[in-house]
Amino acid sequence: MSQSRSKVYTDAGVNIEAGNSLVSRIKSIVSTTHTSGVLSAIGSFGGLFKPDIEGMKNPVLVASTDGVGTKLKLAFEFNKHDTVGIDLVAMSVNDILVQGARPLFFLDYFACSELDVDQAVDVVEGVAEGCRRSACALLGGETAEMPGMYTKGDYDLAGFCVGIVDDSKIVDGSGISVGDVIIGLESSGVHSNGYSLVRKIFNESGAKADDIFPGTDKTFAEVLLEPTIIYVESLRSIMRDLDIKGMVHVTGGGFYDNIPRVLPQAVRADISFGTWDMPPVFQWLQKTGNLSWPEMLQIFNSGIGYILILNKENADKAMELLNAVNTKAWKIGNIALREAEDAEAVNVIF
């Protein structure tokens, strides 16, 4: 590109050459995520994708969009940018998985004040890793350099995923009934919700990024930026072989706000607290932040990142399949009849 043509924009704070350099560097990264359905290369105006609908009688597209939230503030503070892209993919992919959808492709949006190519490459590498873990293609994205919109060194992330499911296989929770078993799948930590409170507790604790996190051999930076688990591979065989009545991605609002989203009006979820392993990060947040466990369960996933609801006869088989793919899971509760006096659809038994 002619330097004279781009100079006036560069003087305004937008580095066109940096943007071109970023695209050049990430092409090979993005290509590692491509599946057989991808029909276009990065750099096109739009991404082309031809889904495989063989065996589907009535395919339905499922889409979700999300960001990473204020977890990004810790990425800036710790200068660690290679994991938040995994979080970005996970938040959308896990959401469409709840309805039984197989992710097809993902697109990301990266916005900053002044483009730092090395930093952006780290972020995109994380996005690509998230796509590989999801078996979906990073079909495209957008990089926006907007001087004055963001603080120098900061950036924002957003993305969306499109998946597909046969109409007859959509999981919507409508068949959930009394006696069904609730299975909780482990989280890797805080995942990507509740970070305004996490940052407040961390900043007030006096801990440093490189300090060893209590109960682990990792630093605070590593524990607090541990990426969200993507559950696609863990659930592949279960979704194929078993009748899953309902699924929950435990995100913002914790147990109390997310589980009711899949429950019929006539039932409630009885959760037995203490039936799963509690990661050290939640023990530290609860103690250091002087929070009650009901407060923790309202804000965080508290060790359970994803939930399955199945009939009693399928529960043991589901546990076997999860163990076979090295996914820790526990039977954490049951579905009960919701009584007239039940104020909430989730009853946690402490």
Phi, psi and omega in degrees: 000140178296127179297325181293325180289325184267351187300319184295326178284322177298320178297334179275355176107006180249120184261097182296322181296323178296320178297317178295323178296320179297312180302318180298319184285331185267353182304314182290328178295312182297323183297335180290347180263351188293134176253180185295341182279348184286128182244000182223154178265159178299141182112345177287162178292328177219153179270135180256133181217130179249105184287148175273111182250017179300132179087353178264131179274325184214076185294139179235133176276140178233131184229151177210149178226150182193178175229199180249345179074204186282004169301333178299328180298325176287325176300319177294313184296321182270354183053049180227115192235008187269359182244337184294336175294326175296316177303316183302313180293317184301319185298323179275318183296315179296329179293317180283335176298326179306326181266011176089010185276146173265123182294138179256307181208163183224144173231144183238158177229122182240119182236137182211174176275313181222121188290119171258106188299316181298317178298315181295322177298318177301316181297313182294326175300322176294318177300316180296321178296320176299320178293320178297319179293337181265354186057038176234162185268139168277098192277337181172188180179186181218135174245123182240121176257113188229087180303135178092342180274329184231157174288143180304131181095342178268163174207168174232152182231140170214161179194167174214153182237144173239131178230183184218145177210146174289138184308322183287346183254005179297132178262115184232002177083355185295335182269002180297133183218168182303134180099346178297153183259140178256121179249130179253133177262142184301148167259163178271354184153219185288343185061239187226029180226148178087014188283343173296320177284320178304314181295320179298313180295317180298313183295325181278346183282337184084000179289155178247157183304322184269358175293149177284130181288131181306132178083005180223175172252018181252162177278166175302319180299317181292318182291315184284341177253012176305126185288156179297137175290137172259123192263008185302307183291325180298329186257359185304309184288325179296315181294332180280321192257340186237156175272104178268125182277326181201152176222152182223130169265114186277102183238218181302131185100354173055213182293317191291331182261332186271319182298318180299341182296340181246000185269136169297157186299332189275355184235165174228162176257120174264115182252128178266103181295139179096001180273358178232162179286130180264115179300147182305329183299325181282326175297319179292316180298318181295315182286311184291324180274358180054051182253151172277162179291326172300322176295320178299317182288342176278334188254318189245169174283340175052037174101349179242107184269342185206146184231140173244142174236119184224164174289160187303324183293333182265350187296315182295320178296321178298319178297320178298315181294322178293317177298326181294335179251023174058038175252118179290134181209155182219148168282112188250358180174190182216163175267130181235166177290131179277119181278162182300329183275356180288114181286331184231159181274354178239125180242107179265123183263111183267000000 
